[in-house]
Amino acid sequence: MSFDGRIALSLTLNGRPREVDVAPSDTLLDVIRDQLGLTGTKKGCDMGSCGACTILADGRRIKACLALAASYDGASITTIEGIGTLENLHPLQVAFVRHDALQCGYCTPGQILSGIALLEEEPRDLAAIREGMSGNLCRCGAHPNIVAAIAEVAGL
Amino acid sequence: MSAPAFDYARAASLSDAVIQGGRPGSAFVAGGTDLLQLWKAGVQAPERVVDIGRLPLAEVTSSPGRLSIGALARLSDVARHPDVIGRHPLVAQAIAASASGQVRNMATVGGALMQRTRCAYFRDEHLPCNKRAPGSGCGALAGENRGHALFGGSEACVATHPSDLAVALTALGAEIDILGTDGVRRLAVADLYRLPGITPERDTNLVAGDLITAVEISDAGRFAPRSTYLKIRDRASFEFAVVSVAAALRVEGGVIAEARLAVGGVAPLPWRLANSEAALVGRRPDAEAFAAAAAFAVEGARPLAHNGFKVELLRRAVVRALQTVGGPA
């Protein structure tokens, strides 16, 4: 910790090393959005309920709003900005487009990150996808299409 | 956000954690999933958080007759550990029924045991709550108490304990290892928690600096073929229990030789049903025995204005859980 109470963190953000000084009570969500300037990760409820802030930390999906940034020194973070490119979308992004798995799009970055992590867990059936995605809310009600998009990529 | 900022320190070792955690105003943090909610809501305002997340307490180890789960093991890692799935499926099921995939990746076993009640009066700094602000009154007693306790409540507090894992561990008779300023001690999970009485601000029997290091289950593999965690909630997933039942039986020669029942969502702590267990032992696992056990489960219930439905729900949930574990092997 430095003299003014800020904490120096080294992160790997979407494959690139980043250094950032954070306040002891900063969440990873606020650091990613406000200090590192990546606003694809959304701040919905800020209380761990909605999943709009879902990111991958060392390959695991987490809720960035409940993650104390200082605890993640050295972590490898993946946000939506690190998933696919305009020319070469991630297969789950392609499936979301094909299945109309969004309307307003606010929850979509979190849905995509959560879905990518869930695919790694190899869900057995649609029920497992529904359960596995219960931490990501979509107020537009696109859940059936989100489940269908993930199921397609999972080969179900 | 109204919550004041806090300082951050990372515990360098177990003994350092106990020293730093014992200082007034300190709070341990690991996964952070409950502490950050409490802090943002203004319910808890630590001056300093002591990050224990990197201490070497995340291992799940099994030896003959024993399963030891490090207090810092993430719930998702515990639930997919082969020895947990194979010998203690009740633990895996209770975790799978908890929170969401993201939270299970963050939350630790110790944190799951130490999480605080979901009572809406406790979680809102503007409402009266003796647990959060001793002496301010219990808003739930005469207020919205649909989710509150049937058993063990007091005039000061009728909040329920929210942990699924604690219910499963109570049924299995698990113990926790605690490192404190006076050294190491072991406590049954059932003895970790306190009834509210006139001091609802104290959830547990731990004191400042006490650090849960592990959960120990002396081998409950004998229950593996017949155990289940039934969780009844207002939506199918990512919700706390209205009523939950951890049930485990050992059946020998067509007769129940051993029974374990603990329920959640109905008391300030995981509620072991000793009378129901006793009513099952020595009987055939049939409808009559299950009904008798369920009748004992609701005995002494003291419903509030809005949670009377939980009496019948609990009775039926106990029957259903016993039907699940009591069928042909």
Boltz contact constraints between the chains, C-beta under 6 A:
constraints:
  - contact:
      token1: [A, 24]
      token2: [B, 6]
      max_distance: 6.0
  - contact:
      token1: [A, 24]
      token2: [B, 7]
      max_distance: 6.0
  - contact:
      token1: [A, 24]
      token2: [B, 8]
      max_distance: 6.0
  - contact:
      token1: [A, 25]
      token2: [B, 5]
      max_distance: 6.0
  - contact:
      token1: [A, 25]
      token2: [B, 6]
      max_distance: 6.0
  - contact:
      token1: [A, 47]
      token2: [B, 37]
      max_distance: 6.0
  - contact:
      token1: [A, 54]
      token2: [B, 102]
      max_distance: 6.0
  - contact:
      token1: [A, 60]
      token2: [B, 105]
      max_distance: 6.0
  - contact:
      token1: [A, 61]
      token2: [B, 102]
      max_distance: 6.0
  - contact:
      token1: [A, 62]
      token2: [B, 102]
      max_distance: 6.0
  - contact:
      token1: [A, 62]
      token2: [B, 105]
      max_distance: 6.0
  - contact:
      token1: [A, 62]
      token2: [B, 106]
      max_distance: 6.0
  - contact:
      token1: [A, 63]
      token2: [B, 102]
      max_distance: 6.0
  - contact:
      token1: [A, 66]
      token2: [B, 32]
      max_distance: 6.0
  - contact:
      token1: [A, 66]
      token2: [B, 33]
      max_distance: 6.0
  - contact:
      token1: [A, 66]
      token2: [B, 36]
      max_distance: 6.0
  - contact:
      token1: [A, 68]
      token2: [B, 32]
      max_distance: 6.0
  - contact:
      token1: [A, 70]
      token2: [B, 8]
      max_distance: 6.0
  - contact:
      token1: [A, 71]
      token2: [B, 51]
      max_distance: 6.0
  - contact:
      token1: [A, 71]
      token2: [B, 53]
      max_distance: 6.0
  - contact:
      token1: [A, 131]
      token2: [B, 237]
      max_distance: 6.0
  - contact:
      token1: [A, 132]
      token2: [B, 101]
      max_distance: 6.0
  - contact:
      token1: [A, 134]
      token2: [B, 100]
      max_distance: 6.0
  - contact:
      token1: [A, 134]
      token2: [B, 237]
      max_distance: 6.0
  - contact:
      token1: [A, 134]
      token2: [B, 238]
      max_distance: 6.0
  - contact:
      token1: [A, 135]
      token2: [B, 100]
      max_distance: 6.0
  - contact:
      token1: [A, 135]
      token2: [B, 101]
      max_distance: 6.0
  - contact:
      token1: [A, 135]
      token2: [B, 102]
      max_distance: 6.0
  - contact:
      token1: [A, 135]
      token2: [B, 238]
      max_distance: 6.0
